[in-house]
Amino acid sequence: MNSIDIVSKSFGDTPVLGHIAFTVAPGETFAVVGPSGIGKSTLLRVLAGLDTDFTGTVDLPLRRAMVFQEPTLLPWRSTLDNITLVTGIGKDEASAALAEIGLDRLADRFPMQLSLGQRRRLSLARALSAKPDLLLMDEPFVSLDPALVEEMLRLTERLLASRPIATIFVTHAMDEAARLATRIVRLEGHPATIVEDAS
């Protein structure tokens, strides 16, 4: 069981997160919804281990992977290399990961030769190729048109269903959370806390 018990998180004298506590089981998708600027990305950075300046305890597995709002790909490396270099898996396994997301014919393309939707698919495939015990997703469908959001939701549903990993997913879109999550909570207030079970 993954356990989060954050007491507080501030930037200088500005409190951002208040008391936030929850658990996430393997195979569960836990969604955190709330308006832009409420602290959702800050929460994920704490959970990813990218921000350690907080009060509280986070008991999470070492094998964590994160899908950021903007695809953080290596622009000077091919689509295939963006998986192998970051995860350490072999080319055959990386090729299979690209086939799973429909990008196998674009293995030699560079990220800027891909559409935004394709770059987001690659980011998700790269995260899952690391074989994490915990997947963190930060607004992974932002800036996509409705048709691409639907495509990404279907793909994410399929990929998560085939992997028994815990997932924490933050979004401002309740319909996205309702589609993917087994549990939904909302962040509100200043500093932000979990104020209701939105599921």
Secondary structure, DSSP 8 states (H G I E B T S, - for coil): -EEEEEEEEEETTEEEE--EEEEE-TT-EEEEE--TTSSHHHHHHHHHTS---SEEEEE--S-EEEE-SS----TTS-HHHHHHHHH---HHHHHHHHHHTT-GGGTT--GGGS-HHHHHHHHHHHHHHT--SEEEEESTTTT--HHHHHHHHHHHHHHHHTS--EEEEEES-HHHHHHH-SEEEEEETTTBEEEEE--
